[in-house]
Structure formats: structure tokens, C-alpha cells
Amino acid sequence: MKKIILALAVAVLLTITGCAPTMALRNVADMSDSVNRISGNTGIASTGTSTAYGASAGDTHYIQADDYFYSDRELESGWIRVELAKMLQAPTPETKNEAKFMDVKDGKEVWTSHFWQTRIAEPSDIKMGAVMIIFDYGKGDRYVRPENQEYARTHDWFMAKITDTSTLYQNYVMVSGGYKVNTDNLRVIK
């Protein structure tokens, strides 16, 4: 809708000033880029936007709607490593409720019954004992969210439980293993 309004505004302006159509399209593209840049700097996320190749760019962690995290086991205590993948085959009784996945990092195909779809945690999700999936990258003494799509899709993630929320007012929590995690780096299982 914003692009349509921008295009109409530019068309009216160009009619008045007599600018060439190619220049008009360039101006609309430049304005769209500016609007997207401003939205990104203010924390407004455009989820599910399409890239030049037609794939979804994902949410602010660069996780796409059809992405899954998987592991070879359930979280019992401490933390476990989880991998980002695409589901190739849904679980069925014939596969003992295991699904087949392709790991995003290396293309490895695995069967597992330990898999989860996630979303970015909302404030109401951040509480003691909640199981979270976290991007495994630290700056200073805290784990921070991925800076770009390449990091998100090629670096490690882990699953842990929130064990201390006393620093929530400072926008971070402690998770099992004794790790400090920024609240914008928490994903909850759907």
C-alpha cells in the first residue's frame, strides 16, 4: 500500500514537473528503499517479504515460515545444540513419527522426532522455566540476535530454559548453562 501511495505521489509530482518516466520509476524505488531502511532502524519488521529469488526473507532473526529446528534428543537439562533445517518429509506412523529434514548449513539429510517450529518470543513468553531457542553468538557477556541472514542460517543455535528473569528490566535473561541472553534473541516453540 505504501508503494502504491508513493508511486501515485511521484506520478503527480512528475506530471507537474515534467520528469521522464524512467526517472519516476527510479525515484519510487529510491523512496521504497528509504522507507524500508527507516523501518528497519526503528525496529519495525517486515516479515515474510520476498527476495529477488522469491523466497521469504523471514522474521527479524531471518527464520522463514517453513524453517524448523531439530536435534537428536529432547532438552532434559542444561542446553542442547539445535540445527536449522527444511522438512523434506512429514512424520507418519510408518516412519515412527520421525520427519526427514535437510540441514540448511550443509545439506545433510536426517530423520528425527525432535523438531520444532518457532517464533520470536513476545514479552509474555519470557518467564522462568520457558524453553527458548537462541542464536549462539556473543558480544561482550551476552548472546545477541543474528546481524544478517548469512549468520542466522550458517551459525549455531541452541535450546535452553530461562533460569533467571531478575535482569529483564535490562533486556536480558539468564538461561540454563549460566548464559546471559538479550531478550531480542529469544525464540519460543510454537
FENTALIN-V586079 format. One record per residue. N is the residue number from 0. RES is the residue in one letter. PSI is psi in whole degrees, 0 to 359 (NA if undefined). Layout:
N,RES,PSI + N,RES,PSI
This chain:
0,M,318 + 1,K,320 + 2,K,323 + 3,I,315 + 4,I,316 + 5,L,318 + 6,A,317 + 7,L,317 + 8,A,317 + 9,V,320 + 10,A,317 + 11,V,314 + 12,L,319 + 13,L,326 + 14,T,320 + 15,I,317 + 16,T,344 + 17,G,31 + 18,C,151 + 19,A,150 + 20,P,322 + 21,T,320 + 22,M,323 + 23,A,315 + 24,L,319 + 25,R,318 + 26,N,318 + 27,V,317 + 28,A,317 + 29,D,319 + 30,M,320 + 31,S,316 + 32,D,318 + 33,S,316 + 34,V,316 + 35,N,319 + 36,R,316 + 37,I,316 + 38,S,319 + 39,G,324 + 40,N,339 + 41,T,1 + 42,G,0 + 43,I,120 + 44,A,138 + 45,S,104 + 46,T,147 + 47,G,20 + 48,T,148 + 49,S,144 + 50,T,180 + 51,A,337 + 52,Y,1 + 53,G,356 + 54,A,155 + 55,S,137 + 56,A,340 + 57,G,192 + 58,D,195 + 59,T,352 + 60,H,3 + 61,Y,28 + 62,I,127 + 63,Q,160 + 64,A,330 + 65,D,16 + 66,D,147 + 67,Y,155 + 68,F,143 + 69,Y,163 + 70,S,172 + 71,D,359 + 72,R,168 + 73,E,156 + 74,L,122 + 75,E,310 + 76,S,165 + 77,G,236 + 78,W,161 + 79,I,152 + 80,R,138 + 81,V,151 + 82,E,149 + 83,L,134 + 84,A,169 + 85,K,139 + 86,M,127 + 87,L,326 + 88,Q,127 + 89,A,155 + 90,P,146 + 91,T,164 + 92,P,327 + 93,E,334 + 94,T,19 + 95,K,36 + 96,N,24 + 97,E,147 + 98,A,155 + 99,K,130 + 100,F,155 + 101,M,120 + 102,D,132 + 103,V,325 + 104,K,312 + 105,D,1 + 106,G,2 + 107,K,138 + 108,E,133 + 109,V,152 + 110,W,134 + 111,T,154 + 112,S,1 + 113,H,90 + 114,F,153 + 115,W,142 + 116,Q,148 + 117,T,171 + 118,R,164 + 119,I,135 + 120,A,137 + 121,E,163 + 122,P,322 + 123,S,343 + 124,D,341 + 125,I,94 + 126,K,164 + 127,M,133 + 128,G,353 + 129,A,136 + 130,V,129 + 131,M,154 + 132,I,134 + 133,I,138 + 134,F,130 + 135,D,71 + 136,Y,125 + 137,G,145 + 138,K,123 + 139,G,231 + 140,D,15 + 141,R,152 + 142,Y,131 + 143,V,160 + 144,R,161 + 145,P,141 + 146,E,334 + 147,N,173 + 148,Q,321 + 149,E,314 + 150,Y,312 + 151,A,324 + 152,R,353 + 153,T,352 + 154,H,175 + 155,D,155 + 156,W,156 + 157,F,162 + 158,M,135 + 159,A,169 + 160,K,145 + 161,I,126 + 162,T,348 + 163,D,123 + 164,T,13 + 165,S,343 + 166,T,16 + 167,L,324 + 168,Y,342 + 169,Q,12 + 170,N,34 + 171,Y,160 + 172,V,168 + 173,M,139 + 174,V,166 + 175,S,136 + 176,G,351 + 177,G,24 + 178,Y,138 + 179,K,130 + 180,V,128 + 181,N,144 + 182,T,338 + 183,D,7 + 184,N,27 + 185,L,132 + 186,R,139 + 187,V,149 + 188,I,134 + 189,K,NA
